[in-house]
């Protein structure tokens, strides 16, 4: 249980439940293969059964950390910062993105878009989930739409989401890791027949890096 003062700072986004932070290679989507510093924020109630970071769901397990401390660490490593989760838009992203931008950094987010958009973003990766669909403003500003394919019905869901997303967004289909052997060939065929889409893979897992 947080004390009252800490809870106020968390509510303002001046502290965030920090799960982990690390410098690595972006493994997915448009920026695959590029160096980036990842900030993983705890807290998510979207509840995807196949989520590979379920330990991020309970924000209470992750220490509230000042955004000043997070930014100080981030700017030591990279020009590109990726904020992910959990679901980062659970929290007010304005304080951290303001400080990151003031430090001259490029700021990306990976989000389900399930909550109101806060923060200033150089790249907005929207990965919608059936359990809790994105807010309209997330569809409107998405640079990238990344739909996870766990079963054949997800292709229908992907097309539904593409219809809602702005026309400039780059469209990706990505196999859910535990189903990659089954779904990857289907995704390849689908993209060949529907070339507005691109294939995304979790290349960091193939490379055995974080």
C-alpha positions, 0 to 999 in steps of 0.5 A: 500500500502506497503512502498518500504522498507517493500515491498523489505523485503516481496519480500525477504521473510524476512517479511510475511503477517501474518494472524494468528498464534495459538497452536492447534491439527493438525486436518487433514492428516498423523499427525492428533491428534498431537500438532502443532503451526500453522502459517497462511500466507496471499495471495492466487490466486488459488481460490477454491470456497469451501475454508474455509479461503477466508479471507486469499486470499488478502495478503494486509489485513494481516500485514507484520511481520518479520520472527524473530518475527514469529519464536520467538513466534513459539518456545515458544509453540511446536516442530512442526510448520505447515506453511499454508495459503493462499498459503505459496509458494506465498512467499520465505519460505527460511528465515523462515524455516532456522530460524525455523530449526536453533531453532531446530523445525520440520517444516511442510507445507500445500500447493497446490504446485502451485508455485516453492518450497522454504524452507526446510521441514521436512514434505511436505503435497501437496493438489493439486487444479484443478484451478492451478496444482502443479509444478513438484518439489512439486510432487517429494518431497511430503510426503503426498498427500491430495486430497479434495473430493467435488464431484464424479469427484474428485476421478478421479482427485485424481488418476491423481494426485497420478500418478504424485506424488512420490511413497513414498507419503502417499495418503489421500482423505478428504471430503470437509466440506460442502459435508461431509455427502454426500461424506464421505460414498463414500470415505469410499467405495472408500478406501475399494476398493482402499486401497492405499488410506487413509481417512482424516477428518477435526477432528478439526472441529468435536472437535470444536477447531481451 
